[in-house]
């Protein structure tokens, strides 16, 4: 079984996810709200261990 390397970089509200093959996805994160450009999903961090995500 192998493993994959993944690294995230933040530049202000922009978040870039990079793998061995290059840029895998990017998104926006402002406070508790975030949006992923690849999946087009909105996520809102709720208090405690949970979160809400759009379909």
mmCIF entry with sequence, helices, sheets and N, C-alpha, C, O atoms, coordinates in Angstrom:
data_MODEL
# 
_entry.id   MODEL 
# 
_entity.id                         1 
_entity.type                       polymer 
_entity.pdbx_number_of_molecules   1 
# 
_entity_poly.entity_id                      1 
_entity_poly.type                           'polypeptide(L)' 
_entity_poly.nstd_linkage                   no 
_entity_poly.nstd_monomer                   no 
_entity_poly.pdbx_seq_one_letter_code       
;(UNK)(UNK)(UNK)(UNK)(UNK)(UNK)(UNK)(UNK)(UNK)(UNK)(UNK)(UNK)(UNK)(UNK)(UNK)(UNK)
(UNK)(UNK)(UNK)(UNK)(UNK)(UNK)(UNK)(UNK)(UNK)(UNK)(UNK)(UNK)(UNK)(UNK)(UNK)(UNK)
(UNK)(UNK)(UNK)(UNK)(UNK)(UNK)(UNK)(UNK)(UNK)(UNK)(UNK)(UNK)(UNK)(UNK)(UNK)(UNK)
(UNK)(UNK)(UNK)(UNK)(UNK)(UNK)(UNK)
;
_entity_poly.pdbx_seq_one_letter_code_can   XXXXXXXXXXXXXXXXXXXXXXXXXXXXXXXXXXXXXXXXXXXXXXXXXXXXXXX 
_entity_poly.pdbx_strand_id                 A 
# 
loop_
_entity_poly_seq.entity_id 
_entity_poly_seq.num 
_entity_poly_seq.mon_id 
_entity_poly_seq.hetero 
1 1  UNK n 
1 2  UNK n 
1 3  UNK n 
1 4  UNK n 
1 5  UNK n 
1 6  UNK n 
1 7  UNK n 
1 8  UNK n 
1 9  UNK n 
1 10 UNK n 
1 11 UNK n 
1 12 UNK n 
1 13 UNK n 
1 14 UNK n 
1 15 UNK n 
1 16 UNK n 
1 17 UNK n 
1 18 UNK n 
1 19 UNK n 
1 20 UNK n 
1 21 UNK n 
1 22 UNK n 
1 23 UNK n 
1 24 UNK n 
1 25 UNK n 
1 26 UNK n 
1 27 UNK n 
1 28 UNK n 
1 29 UNK n 
1 30 UNK n 
1 31 UNK n 
1 32 UNK n 
1 33 UNK n 
1 34 UNK n 
1 35 UNK n 
1 36 UNK n 
1 37 UNK n 
1 38 UNK n 
1 39 UNK n 
1 40 UNK n 
1 41 UNK n 
1 42 UNK n 
1 43 UNK n 
1 44 UNK n 
1 45 UNK n 
1 46 UNK n 
1 47 UNK n 
1 48 UNK n 
1 49 UNK n 
1 50 UNK n 
1 51 UNK n 
1 52 UNK n 
1 53 UNK n 
1 54 UNK n 
1 55 UNK n 
# 
_struct_asym.id          A 
_struct_asym.entity_id   1 
# 
_struct_sheet.id               AA1 
_struct_sheet.type             ? 
_struct_sheet.number_strands   6 
_struct_sheet.details          ? 
# 
loop_
_struct_sheet_order.sheet_id 
_struct_sheet_order.range_id_1 
_struct_sheet_order.range_id_2 
_struct_sheet_order.offset 
_struct_sheet_order.sense 
AA1 1 2 ? anti-parallel 
AA1 2 3 ? anti-parallel 
AA1 3 4 ? anti-parallel 
AA1 4 5 ? anti-parallel 
AA1 5 6 ? anti-parallel 
# 
loop_
_struct_sheet_range.sheet_id 
_struct_sheet_range.id 
_struct_sheet_range.beg_label_comp_id 
_struct_sheet_range.beg_label_asym_id 
_struct_sheet_range.beg_label_seq_id 
_struct_sheet_range.pdbx_beg_PDB_ins_code 
_struct_sheet_range.end_label_comp_id 
_struct_sheet_range.end_label_asym_id 
_struct_sheet_range.end_label_seq_id 
_struct_sheet_range.pdbx_end_PDB_ins_code 
_struct_sheet_range.beg_auth_comp_id 
_struct_sheet_range.beg_auth_asym_id 
_struct_sheet_range.beg_auth_seq_id 
_struct_sheet_range.end_auth_comp_id 
_struct_sheet_range.end_auth_asym_id 
_struct_sheet_range.end_auth_seq_id 
AA1 1 UNK A 6  ? UNK A 11 ? UNK A 6  UNK A 11 
AA1 2 UNK A 14 ? UNK A 19 ? UNK A 14 UNK A 19 
AA1 3 UNK A 22 ? UNK A 30 ? UNK A 22 UNK A 30 
AA1 4 UNK A 33 ? UNK A 36 ? UNK A 33 UNK A 36 
AA1 5 UNK A 41 ? UNK A 45 ? UNK A 41 UNK A 45 
AA1 6 UNK A 51 ? UNK A 53 ? UNK A 51 UNK A 53 
# 
loop_
_atom_site.group_PDB 
_atom_site.id 
_atom_site.type_symbol 
_atom_site.label_atom_id 
_atom_site.label_alt_id 
_atom_site.label_comp_id 
_atom_site.label_asym_id 
_atom_site.label_entity_id 
_atom_site.label_seq_id 
_atom_site.pdbx_PDB_ins_code 
_atom_site.Cartn_x 
_atom_site.Cartn_y 
_atom_site.Cartn_z 
_atom_site.occupancy 
_atom_site.B_iso_or_equiv 
_atom_site.pdbx_formal_charge 
_atom_site.auth_seq_id 
_atom_site.auth_comp_id 
_atom_site.auth_asym_id 
_atom_site.auth_atom_id 
_atom_site.pdbx_PDB_model_num 
ATOM 1   N N  . UNK A 1 1  ? 0.851   -1.174 0.000   1.00 0.00 ? 1  UNK A N  1 
ATOM 2   C CA . UNK A 1 1  ? 0.000   0.000  0.000   1.00 0.00 ? 1  UNK A CA 1 
ATOM 3   C C  . UNK A 1 1  ? 0.897   1.237  0.000   1.00 0.00 ? 1  UNK A C  1 
ATOM 4   O O  . UNK A 1 1  ? 1.820   1.343  0.808   1.00 0.00 ? 1  UNK A O  1 
ATOM 5   N N  . UNK A 1 2  ? 0.623   2.155  -0.897  1.00 0.00 ? 2  UNK A N  1 
ATOM 6   C CA . UNK A 1 2  ? 1.387   3.388  -0.987  1.00 0.00 ? 2  UNK A CA 1 
ATOM 7   C C  . UNK A 1 2  ? 0.711   4.528  -0.259  1.00 0.00 ? 2  UNK A C  1 
ATOM 8   O O  . UNK A 1 2  ? -0.378  4.368  0.292   1.00 0.00 ? 2  UNK A O  1 
ATOM 9   N N  . UNK A 1 3  ? 1.352   5.666  -0.259  1.00 0.00 ? 3  UNK A N  1 
ATOM 10  C CA . UNK A 1 3  ? 0.762   6.855  0.337   1.00 0.00 ? 3  UNK A CA 1 
ATOM 11  C C  . UNK A 1 3  ? 0.957   8.022  -0.601  1.00 0.00 ? 3  UNK A C  1 
ATOM 12  O O  . UNK A 1 3  ? 1.864   8.017  -1.434  1.00 0.00 ? 3  UNK A O  1 
ATOM 13  N N  . UNK A 1 4  ? 0.104   9.025  -0.467  1.00 0.00 ? 4  UNK A N  1 
ATOM 14  C CA . UNK A 1 4  ? 0.146   10.188 -1.330  1.00 0.00 ? 4  UNK A CA 1 
ATOM 15  C C  . UNK A 1 4  ? 0.574   11.404 -0.526  1.00 0.00 ? 4  UNK A C  1 
ATOM 16  O O  . UNK A 1 4  ? 0.210   11.545 0.642   1.00 0.00 ? 4  UNK A O  1 
ATOM 17  N N  . UNK A 1 5  ? 1.338   12.270 -1.146  1.00 0.00 ? 5  UNK A N  1 
ATOM 18  C CA . UNK A 1 5  ? 1.758   13.513 -0.509  1.00 0.00 ? 5  UNK A CA 1 
ATOM 19  C C  . UNK A 1 5  ? 0.843   14.640 -0.972  1.00 0.00 ? 5  UNK A C  1 
ATOM 20  O O  . UNK A 1 5  ? 0.558   14.768 -2.162  1.00 0.00 ? 5  UNK A O  1 
ATOM 21  N N  . UNK A 1 6  ? 0.389   15.448 -0.032  1.00 0.00 ? 6  UNK A N  1 
ATOM 22  C CA . UNK A 1 6  ? -0.474  16.576 -0.347  1.00 0.00 ? 6  UNK A CA 1 
ATOM 23  C C  . UNK A 1 6  ? -0.108  17.729 0.572   1.00 0.00 ? 6  UNK A C  1 
ATOM 24  O O  . UNK A 1 6  ? 0.117   17.531 1.766   1.00 0.00 ? 6  UNK A O  1 
ATOM 25  N N  . UNK A 1 7  ? -0.048  18.918 0.022   1.00 0.00 ? 7  UNK A N  1 
ATOM 26  C CA . UNK A 1 7  ? 0.315   20.104 0.796   1.00 0.00 ? 7  UNK A CA 1 
ATOM 27  C C  . UNK A 1 7  ? -0.656  21.217 0.465   1.00 0.00 ? 7  UNK A C  1 
ATOM 28  O O  . UNK A 1 7  ? -1.050  21.377 -0.691  1.00 0.00 ? 7  UNK A O  1 
ATOM 29  N N  . UNK A 1 8  ? -1.044  21.986 1.462   1.00 0.00 ? 8  UNK A N  1 
ATOM 30  C CA . UNK A 1 8  ? -1.933  23.132 1.271   1.00 0.00 ? 8  UNK A CA 1 
ATOM 31  C C  . UNK A 1 8  ? -1.171  24.416 1.549   1.00 0.00 ? 8  UNK A C  1 
ATOM 32  O O  . UNK A 1 8  ? -0.401  24.507 2.505   1.00 0.00 ? 8  UNK A O  1 
ATOM 33  N N  . UNK A 1 9  ? -1.400  25.404 0.697   1.00 0.00 ? 9  UNK A N  1 
ATOM 34  C CA . UNK A 1 9  ? -0.792  26.722 0.860   1.00 0.00 ? 9  UNK A CA 1 
ATOM 35  C C  . UNK A 1 9  ? -1.893  27.762 0.938   1.00 0.00 ? 9  UNK A C  1 
ATOM 36  O O  . UNK A 1 9  ? -2.868  27.694 0.190   1.00 0.00 ? 9  UNK A O  1 
ATOM 37  N N  . UNK A 1 10 ? -1.744  28.732 1.843   1.00 0.00 ? 10 UNK A N  1 
ATOM 38  C CA . UNK A 1 10 ? -2.717  29.823 1.965   1.00 0.00 ? 10 UNK A CA 1 
ATOM 39  C C  . UNK A 1 10 ? -2.068  31.131 1.566   1.00 0.00 ? 10 UNK A C  1 
ATOM 40  O O  . UNK A 1 10 ? -0.964  31.458 2.002   1.00 0.00 ? 10 UNK A O  1 
ATOM 41  N N  . UNK A 1 11 ? -2.770  31.871 0.731   1.00 0.00 ? 11 UNK A N  1 
ATOM 42  C CA . UNK A 1 11 ? -2.374  33.227 0.362   1.00 0.00 ? 11 UNK A CA 1 
ATOM 43  C C  . UNK A 1 11 ? -3.604  34.088 0.586   1.00 0.00 ? 11 UNK A C  1 
ATOM 44  O O  . UNK A 1 11 ? -4.465  34.202 -0.286  1.00 0.00 ? 11 UNK A O  1 
ATOM 45  N N  . UNK A 1 12 ? -3.677  34.698 1.772   1.00 0.00 ? 12 UNK A N  1 
ATOM 46  C CA . UNK A 1 12 ? -4.875  35.442 2.149   1.00 0.00 ? 12 UNK A CA 1 
ATOM 47  C C  . UNK A 1 12 ? -6.051  34.481 2.261   1.00 0.00 ? 12 UNK A C  1 
ATOM 48  O O  . UNK A 1 12 ? -5.934  33.455 2.932   1.00 0.00 ? 12 UNK A O  1 
ATOM 49  N N  . UNK A 1 13 ? -7.188  34.783 1.620   1.00 0.00 ? 13 UNK A N  1 
ATOM 50  C CA . UNK A 1 13 ? -8.351  33.890 1.700   1.00 0.00 ? 13 UNK A CA 1 
ATOM 51  C C  . UNK A 1 13 ? -8.280  32.713 0.715   1.00 0.00 ? 13 UNK A C  1 
ATOM 52  O O  . UNK A 1 13 ? -9.129  31.823 0.764   1.00 0.00 ? 13 UNK A O  1 
ATOM 53  N N  . UNK A 1 14 ? -7.287  32.697 -0.170  1.00 0.00 ? 14 UNK A N  1 
ATOM 54  C CA . UNK A 1 14 ? -7.161  31.606 -1.145  1.00 0.00 ? 14 UNK A CA 1 
ATOM 55  C C  . UNK A 1 14 ? -6.378  30.436 -0.553  1.00 0.00 ? 14 UNK A C  1 
ATOM 56  O O  . UNK A 1 14 ? -5.366  30.629 0.121   1.00 0.00 ? 14 UNK A O  1 
ATOM 57  N N  . UNK A 1 15 ? -6.860  29.222 -0.814  1.00 0.00 ? 15 UNK A N  1 
ATOM 58  C CA . UNK A 1 15 ? -6.192  28.008 -0.358  1.00 0.00 ? 15 UNK A CA 1 
ATOM 59  C C  . UNK A 1 15 ? -5.904  27.153 -1.587  1.00 0.00 ? 15 UNK A C  1 
ATOM 60  O O  . UNK A 1 15 ? -6.807  26.862 -2.371  1.00 0.00 ? 15 UNK A O  1 
ATOM 61  N N  . UNK A 1 16 ? -4.645  26.752 -1.753  1.00 0.00 ? 16 UNK A N  1 
ATOM 62  C CA . UNK A 1 16 ? -4.231  25.916 -2.874  1.00 0.00 ? 16 UNK A CA 1 
ATOM 63  C C  . UNK A 1 16 ? -3.780  24.561 -2.337  1.00 0.00 ? 16 UNK A C  1 
ATOM 64  O O  . UNK A 1 16 ? -2.996  24.493 -1.391  1.00 0.00 ? 16 UNK A O  1 
ATOM 65  N N  . UNK A 1 17 ? -4.280  23.479 -2.945  1.00 0.00 ? 17 UNK A N  1 
ATOM 66  C CA . UNK A 1 17 ? -3.896  22.123 -2.565  1.00 0.00 ? 17 UNK A CA 1 
ATOM 67  C C  . UNK A 1 17 ? -3.039  21.550 -3.688  1.00 0.00 ? 17 UNK A C  1 
ATOM 68  O O  . UNK A 1 17 ? -3.475  21.459 -4.836  1.00 0.00 ? 17 UNK A O  1 
ATOM 69  N N  . UNK A 1 18 ? -1.805  21.162 -3.338  1.00 0.00 ? 18 UNK A N  1 
ATOM 70  C CA . UNK A 1 18 ? -0.839  20.689 -4.317  1.00 0.00 ? 18 UNK A CA 1 
ATOM 71  C C  . UNK A 1 18 ? -0.469  19.241 -3.992  1.00 0.00 ? 18 UNK A C  1 
ATOM 72  O O  . UNK A 1 18 ? -0.221  18.901 -2.836  1.00 0.00 ? 18 UNK A O  1 
ATOM 73  N N  . UNK A 1 19 ? -0.434  18.387 -5.031  1.00 0.00 ? 19 UNK A N  1 
ATOM 74  C CA . UNK A 1 19 ? -0.007  17.001 -4.892  1.00 0.00 ? 19 UNK A CA 1 
ATOM 75  C C  . UNK A 1 19 ? 1.275   16.811 -5.693  1.00 0.00 ? 19 UNK A C  1 
ATOM 76  O O  . UNK A 1 19 ? 1.841   17.776 -6.207  1.00 0.00 ? 19 UNK A O  1 
ATOM 77  N N  . UNK A 1 20 ? 1.728   15.572 -5.795  1.00 0.00 ? 20 UNK A N  1 
ATOM 78  C CA . UNK A 1 20 ? 2.935   15.283 -6.556  1.00 0.00 ? 20 UNK A CA 1 
ATOM 79  C C  . UNK A 1 20 ? 2.759   15.619 -8.038  1.00 0.00 ? 20 UNK A C  1 
ATOM 80  O O  . UNK A 1 20 ? 3.735   15.942 -8.715  1.00 0.00 ? 20 UNK A O  1 
ATOM 81  N N  . UNK A 1 21 ? 1.542   15.547 -8.542  1.00 0.00 ? 21 UNK A N  1 
ATOM 82  C CA . UNK A 1 21 ? 1.267   15.841 -9.951  1.00 0.00 ? 21 UNK A CA 1 
ATOM 83  C C  . UNK A 1 21 ? 1.058   17.322 -10.224 1.00 0.00 ? 21 UNK A C  1 
ATOM 84  O O  . UNK A 1 21 ? 1.006   17.729 -11.385 1.00 0.00 ? 21 UNK A O  1 
ATOM 85  N N  . UNK A 1 22 ? 0.939   18.124 -9.196  1.00 0.00 ? 22 UNK A N  1 
ATOM 86  C CA . UNK A 1 22 ? 0.735   19.558 -9.362  1.00 0.00 ? 22 UNK A CA 1 
ATOM 87  C C  . UNK A 1 22 ? -0.480  20.047 -8.587  1.00 0.00 ? 22 UNK A C  1 
ATOM 88  O O  . UNK A 1 22 ? -0.863  19.454 -7.578  1.00 0.00 ? 22 UNK A O  1 
ATOM 89  N N  . UNK A 1 23 ? -1.081  21.130 -9.063  1.00 0.00 ? 23 UNK A N  1 
ATOM 90  C CA . UNK A 1 23 ? -2.235  21.733 -8.395  1.00 0.00 ? 23 UNK A CA 1 
ATOM 91  C C  . UNK A 1 23 ? -3.448  20.813 -8.516  1.00 0.00 ? 23 UNK A C  1 
ATOM 92  O O  . UNK A 1 23 ? -3.875  20.491 -9.624  1.00 0.00 ? 23 UNK A O  1 
ATOM 93  N N  . UNK A 1 24 ? -4.005  20.386 -7.374  1.00 0.00 ? 24 UNK A N  1 
ATOM 94  C CA . UNK A 1 24 ? -5.162  19.487 -7.418  1.00 0.00 ? 24 UNK A CA 1 
ATOM 95  C C  . UNK A 1 24 ? -6.467  20.250 -7.264  1.00 0.00 ? 24 UNK A C  1 
ATOM 96  O O  . UNK A 1 24 ? -7.454  19.903 -7.911  1.00 0.00 ? 24 UNK A O  1 
ATOM 97  N N  . UNK A 1 25 ? -6.500  21.281 -6.424  1.00 0.00 ? 25 UNK A N  1 
ATOM 98  C CA . UNK A 1 25 ? -7.705  22.089 -6.270  1.00 0.00 ? 25 UNK A CA 1 
ATOM 99  C C  . UNK A 1 25 ? -7.355  23.392 -5.570  1.00 0.00 ? 25 UNK A C  1 
ATOM 100 O O  . UNK A 1 25 ? -6.255  23.559 -5.043  1.00 0.00 ? 25 UNK A O  1 
ATOM 101 N N  . UNK A 1 26 ? -8.311  24.307 -5.575  1.00 0.00 ? 26 UNK A N  1 
ATOM 102 C CA . UNK A 1 26 ? -8.140  25.567 -4.867  1.00 0.00 ? 26 UNK A CA 1 
ATOM 103 C C  . UNK A 1 26 ? -9.496  25.971 -4.319  1.00 0.00 ? 26 UNK A C  1 
ATOM 104 O O  . UNK A 1 26 ? -10.527 25.448 -4.742  1.00 0.00 ? 26 UNK A O  1 
ATOM 105 N N  . UNK A 1 27 ? -9.493  26.896 -3.386  1.00 0.00 ? 27 UNK A N  1 
ATOM 106 C CA . UNK A 1 27 ? -10.739 27.337 -2.793  1.00 0.00 ? 27 UNK A CA 1 
ATOM 107 C C  . UNK A 1 27 ? -10.565 28.648 -2.050  1.00 0.00 ? 27 UNK A C  1 
ATOM 108 O O  . UNK A 1 27 ? -9.483  29.233 -2.010  1.00 0.00 ? 27 UNK A O  1 
ATOM 109 N N  . UNK A 1 28 ? -11.667 29.088 -1.465  1.00 0.00 ? 28 UNK A N  1 
ATOM 110 C CA . UNK A 1 28 ? -11.692 30.303 -0.648  1.00 0.00 ? 28 UNK A CA 1 
ATOM 111 C C  . UNK A 1 28 ? -12.050 29.926 0.772   1.00 0.00 ? 28 UNK A C  1 
ATOM 112 O O  . UNK A 1 28 ? -12.877 29.040 0.987   1.00 0.00 ? 28 UNK A O  1 
ATOM 113 N N  . UNK A 1 29 ? -11.440 30.585 1.750   1.00 0.00 ? 29 UNK A N  1 
ATOM 114 C CA . UNK A 1 29 ? -11.792 30.371 3.154   1.00 0.00 ? 29 UNK A CA 1 
ATOM 115 C C  . UNK A 1 29 ? -11.834 31.722 3.839   1.00 0.00 ? 29 UNK A C  1 
ATOM 116 O O  . UNK A 1 29 ? -10.823 32.417 3.933   1.00 0.00 ? 29 UNK A O  1 
ATOM 117 N N  . UNK A 1 30 ? -13.019 32.087 4.318   1.00 0.00 ? 30 UNK A N  1 
ATOM 118 C CA . UNK A 1 30 ? -13.222 33.352 5.018   1.00 0.00 ? 30 UNK A CA 1 
ATOM 119 C C  . UNK A 1 30 ? -13.926 33.024 6.332   1.00 0.00 ? 30 UNK A C  1 
ATOM 120 O O  . UNK A 1 30 ? -15.113 32.698 6.346   1.00 0.00 ? 30 UNK A O  1 
ATOM 121 N N  . UNK A 1 31 ? -13.189 33.112 7.426   1.00 0.00 ? 31 UNK A N  1 
ATOM 122 C CA . UNK A 1 31 ? -13.757 32.786 8.732   1.00 0.00 ? 31 UNK A CA 1 
ATOM 123 C C  . UNK A 1 31 ? -14.155 31.322 8.793   1.00 0.00 ? 31 UNK A C  1 
ATOM 124 O O  . UNK A 1 31 ? -13.328 30.442 8.553   1.00 0.00 ? 31 UNK A O  1 
ATOM 125 N N  . UNK A 1 32 ? -15.418 31.054 9.114   1.00 0.00 ? 32 UNK A N  1 
ATOM 126 C CA . UNK A 1 32 ? -15.901 29.680 9.205   1.00 0.00 ? 32 UNK A CA 1 
ATOM 127 C C  . UNK A 1 32 ? -16.438 29.150 7.885   1.00 0.00 ? 32 UNK A C  1 
ATOM 128 O O  . UNK A 1 32 ? -16.728 27.959 7.774   1.00 0.00 ? 32 UNK A O  1 
ATOM 129 N N  . UNK A 1 33 ? -16.576 30.012 6.882   1.00 0.00 ? 33 UNK A N  1 
ATOM 130 C CA . UNK A 1 33 ? -17.118 29.610 5.582   1.00 0.00 ? 33 UNK A CA 1 
ATOM 131 C C  . UNK A 1 33 ? -15.991 29.307 4.603   1.00 0.00 ? 33 UNK A C  1 
ATOM 132 O O  . UNK A 1 33 ? -14.982 30.011 4.579   1.00 0.00 ? 33 UNK A O  1 
ATOM 133 N N  . UNK A 1 34 ? -16.160 28.253 3.789   1.00 0.00 ? 34 UNK A N  1 
ATOM 134 C CA . UNK A 1 34 ? -15.180 27.948 2.758   1.00 0.00 ? 34 UNK A CA 1 
ATOM 135 C C  . UNK A 1 34 ? -15.891 27.415 1.521   1.00 0.00 ? 34 UNK A C  1 
ATOM 136 O O  . UNK A 1 34 ? -17.016 26.921 1.601   1.00 0.00 ? 34 UNK A O  1 
ATOM 137 N N  . UNK A 1 35 ? -15.218 27.521 0.368   1.00 0.00 ? 35 UNK A N  1 
ATOM 138 C CA . UNK A 1 35 ? -15.746 27.057 -0.911  1.00 0.00 ? 35 UNK A CA 1 
ATOM 139 C C  . UNK A 1 35 ? -14.625 26.393 -1.681  1.00 0.00 ? 35 UNK A C  1 
ATOM 140 O O  . UNK A 1 35 ? -13.526 26.939 -1.775  1.00 0.00 ? 35 UNK A O  1 
ATOM 141 N N  . UNK A 1 36 ? -14.896 25.200 -2.243  1.00 0.00 ? 36 UNK A N  1 
ATOM 142 C CA . UNK A 1 36 ? -13.912 24.459 -3.016  1.00 0.00 ? 36 UNK A CA 1 
ATOM 143 C C  . UNK A 1 36 ? -14.263 24.569 -4.488  1.00 0.00 ? 36 UNK A C  1 
ATOM 144 O O  . UNK A 1 36 ? -15.384 24.242 -4.876  1.00 0.00 ? 36 UNK A O  1 
ATOM 145 N N  . UNK A 1 37 ? -13.326 25.025 -5.324  1.00 0.00 ? 37 UNK A N  1 
ATOM 146 C CA . UNK A 1 37 ? -13.581 25.226 -6.746  1.00 0.00 ? 37 UNK A CA 1 
ATOM 147 C C  . UNK A 1 37 ? -13.738 23.915 -7.496  1.00 0.00 ? 37 UNK A C  1 
ATOM 148 O O  . UNK A 1 37 ? -14.470 23.865 -8.484  1.00 0.00 ? 37 UNK A O  1 
ATOM 149 N N  . UNK A 1 38 ? -13.078 22.862 -7.062  1.00 0.00 ? 38 UNK A N  1 
ATOM 150 C CA . UNK A 1 38 ? -13.154 21.576 -7.763  1.00 0.00 ? 38 UNK A CA 1 
ATOM 151 C C  . UNK A 1 38 ? -14.502 20.902 -7.548  1.00 0.00 ? 38 UNK A C  1 
ATOM 152 O O  . UNK A 1 38 ? -15.119 20.438 -8.507  1.00 0.00 ? 38 UNK A O  1 
ATOM 153 N N  . UNK A 1 39 ? -14.964 20.843 -6.309  1.00 0.00 ? 39 UNK A N  1 
ATOM 154 C CA . UNK A 1 39 ? -16.228 20.173 -5.999  1.00 0.00 ? 39 UNK A CA 1 
ATOM 155 C C  . UNK A 1 39 ? -17.421 21.111 -6.016  1.00 0.00 ? 39 UNK A C  1 
ATOM 156 O O  . UNK A 1 39 ? -18.565 20.654 -6.014  1.00 0.00 ? 39 UNK A O  1 
ATOM 157 N N  . UNK A 1 40 ? -17.173 22.430 -6.033  1.00 0.00 ? 40 UNK A N  1 
ATOM 158 C CA . UNK A 1 40 ? -18.218 23.459 -6.013  1.00 0.00 ? 40 UNK A CA 1 
ATOM 159 C C  . UNK A 1 40 ? -19.111 23.356 -4.773  1.00 0.00 ? 40 UNK A C  1 
ATOM 160 O O  . UNK A 1 40 ? -20.305 23.646 -4.837  1.00 0.00 ? 40 UNK A O  1 
ATOM 161 N N  . UNK A 1 41 ? -18.521 22.939 -3.639  1.00 0.00 ? 41 UNK A N  1 
ATOM 162 C CA . UNK A 1 41 ? -19.282 22.799 -2.399  1.00 0.00 ? 41 UNK A CA 1 
ATOM 163 C C  . UNK A 1 41 ? -18.934 23.913 -1.425  1.00 0.00 ? 41 UNK A C  1 
ATOM 164 O O  . UNK A 1 41 ? -17.785 24.343 -1.328  1.00 0.00 ? 41 UNK A O  1 
ATOM 165 N N  . UNK A 1 42 ? -19.952 24.367 -0.708  1.00 0.00 ? 42 UNK A N  1 
ATOM 166 C CA . UNK A 1 42 ? -19.792 25.341 0.366   1.00 0.00 ? 42 UNK A CA 1 
ATOM 167 C C  . UNK A 1 42 ? -19.750 24.570 1.677   1.00 0.00 ? 42 UNK A C  1 
ATOM 168 O O  . UNK A 1 42 ? -20.510 23.621 1.866   1.00 0.00 ? 42 UNK A O  1 
ATOM 169 N N  . UNK A 1 43 ? -18.869 24.971 2.581   1.00 0.00 ? 43 UNK A N  1 
ATOM 170 C CA . UNK A 1 43 ? -18.762 24.346 3.894   1.00 0.00 ? 43 UNK A CA 1 
ATOM 171 C C  . UNK A 1 43 ? -18.785 25.435 4.955   1.00 0.00 ? 43 UNK A C  1 
ATOM 172 O O  . UNK A 1 43 ? -18.150 26.479 4.806   1.00 0.00 ? 43 UNK A O  1 
ATOM 173 N N  . UNK A 1 44 ? -19.528 25.176 6.035   1.00 0.00 ? 44 UNK A N  1 
ATOM 174 C CA . UNK A 1 44 ? -19.583 26.100 7.160   1.00 0.00 ? 44 UNK A CA 1 
ATOM 175 C C  . UNK A 1 44 ? -19.254 25.322 8.422   1.00 0.00 ? 44 UNK A C  1 
ATOM 176 O O  . UNK A 1 44 ? -19.962 24.377 8.770   1.00 0.00 ? 44 UNK A O  1 
ATOM 177 N N  . UNK A 1 45 ? -18.172 25.715 9.118   1.00 0.00 ? 45 UNK A N  1 
ATOM 178 C CA . UNK A 1 45 ? -17.774 25.063 10.365  1.00 0.00 ? 45 UNK A CA 1 
ATOM 179 C C  . UNK A 1 45 ? -18.729 25.469 11.474  1.00 0.00 ? 45 UNK A C  1 
ATOM 180 O O  . UNK A 1 45 ? -18.909 26.658 11.740  1.00 0.00 ? 45 UNK A O  1 
ATOM 181 N N  . UNK A 1 46 ? -19.339 24.488 12.118  1.00 0.00 ? 46 UNK A N  1 
ATOM 182 C CA . UNK A 1 46 ? -20.245 24.749 13.231  1.00 0.00 ? 46 UNK A CA 1 
ATOM 183 C C  . UNK A 1 46 ? -19.474 24.585 14.542  1.00 0.00 ? 46 UNK A C  1 
ATOM 184 O O  . UNK A 1 46 ? -18.431 23.932 14.565  1.00 0.00 ? 46 UNK A O  1 
ATOM 185 N N  . UNK A 1 47 ? -19.968 25.160 15.616  1.00 0.00 ? 47 UNK A N  1 
ATOM 186 C CA . UNK A 1 47 ? -19.300 24.967 16.907  1.00 0.00 ? 47 UNK A CA 1 
ATOM 187 C C  . UNK A 1 47 ? -19.258 23.486 17.276  1.00 0.00 ? 47 UNK A C  1 
ATOM 188 O O  . UNK A 1 47 ? -20.232 22.764 17.059  1.00 0.00 ? 47 UNK A O  1 
ATOM 189 N N  . UNK A 1 48 ? -18.162 23.041 17.818  1.00 0.00 ? 48 UNK A N  1 
ATOM 190 C CA . UNK A 1 48 ? -17.995 21.636 18.163  1.00 0.00 ? 48 UNK A CA 1 
ATOM 191 C C  . UNK A 1 48 ? -17.311 20.883 17.032  1.00 0.00 ? 48 UNK A C  1 
ATOM 192 O O  . UNK A 1 48 ? -16.662 21.491 16.181  1.00 0.00 ? 48 UNK A O  1 
ATOM 193 N N  . UNK A 1 49 ? -17.455 19.561 17.021  1.00 0.00 ? 49 UNK A N  1 
ATOM 194 C CA . UNK A 1 49 ? -16.734 18.757 16.039  1.00 0.00 ? 49 UNK A CA 1 
ATOM 195 C C  . UNK A 1 49 ? -17.388 18.667 14.654  1.00 0.00 ? 49 UNK A C  1 
ATOM 196 O O  . UNK A 1 49 ? -16.788 18.083 13.751  1.00 0.00 ? 49 UNK A O  1 
ATOM 197 N N  . UNK A 1 50 ? -18.563 19.205 14.450  1.00 0.00 ? 50 UNK A N  1 
ATOM 198 C CA . UNK A 1 50 ? -19.270 19.044 13.189  1.00 0.00 ? 50 UNK A CA 1 
ATOM 199 C C  . UNK A 1 50 ? -19.093 20.188 12.216  1.00 0.00 ? 50 UNK A C  1 
ATOM 200 O O  . UNK A 1 50 ? -18.466 21.202 12.522  1.00 0.00 ? 50 UNK A O  1 
ATOM 201 N N  . UNK A 1 51 ? -19.666 20.001 11.024  1.00 0.00 ? 51 UNK A N  1 
ATOM 202 C CA . UNK A 1 51 ? -19.694 21.053 9.998   1.00 0.00 ? 51 UNK A CA 1 
ATOM 203 C C  . UNK A 1 51 ? -20.888 20.823 9.098   1.00 0.00 ? 51 UNK A C  1 
ATOM 204 O O  . UNK A 1 51 ? -21.453 19.729 9.070   1.00 0.00 ? 51 UNK A O  1 
ATOM 205 N N  . UNK A 1 52 ? -21.277 21.860 8.355   1.00 0.00 ? 52 UNK A N  1 
ATOM 206 C CA . UNK A 1 52 ? -22.368 21.771 7.389   1.00 0.00 ? 52 UNK A CA 1 
ATOM 207 C C  . UNK A 1 52 ? -21.787 21.930 6.005   1.00 0.00 ? 52 UNK A C  1 
ATOM 208 O O  . UNK A 1 52 ? -20.945 22.798 5.775   1.00 0.00 ? 52 UNK A O  1 
ATOM 209 N N  . UNK A 1 53 ? -22.242 21.074 5.059   1.00 0.00 ? 53 UNK A N  1 
ATOM 210 C CA . UNK A 1 53 ? -21.717 21.145 3.698   1.00 0.00 ? 53 UNK A CA 1 
ATOM 211 C C  . UNK A 1 53 ? -22.879 21.061 2.707   1.00 0.00 ? 53 UNK A C  1 
ATOM 212 O O  . UNK A 1 53 ? -23.788 20.247 2.867   1.00 0.00 ? 53 UNK A O  1 
ATOM 213 N N  . UNK A 1 54 ? -22.835 21.925 1.671   1.00 0.00 ? 54 UNK A N  1 
ATOM 214 C CA . UNK A 1 54 ? -23.879 21.901 0.655   1.00 0.00 ? 54 UNK A CA 1 
ATOM 215 C C  . UNK A 1 54 ? -23.706 20.676 -0.219  1.00 0.00 ? 54 UNK A C  1 
ATOM 216 O O  . UNK A 1 54 ? -22.625 20.092 -0.281  1.00 0.00 ? 54 UNK A O  1 
ATOM 217 N N  . UNK A 1 55 ? -24.775 20.293 -0.895  1.00 0.00 ? 55 UNK A N  1 
ATOM 218 C CA . UNK A 1 55 ? -24.726 19.108 -1.764  1.00 0.00 ? 55 UNK A CA 1 
ATOM 219 C C  . UNK A 1 55 ? -24.364 19.466 -3.159  1.00 0.00 ? 55 UNK A C  1 
ATOM 220 O O  . UNK A 1 55 ? -24.278 18.590 -4.019  1.00 0.00 ? 55 UNK A O  1 
# 
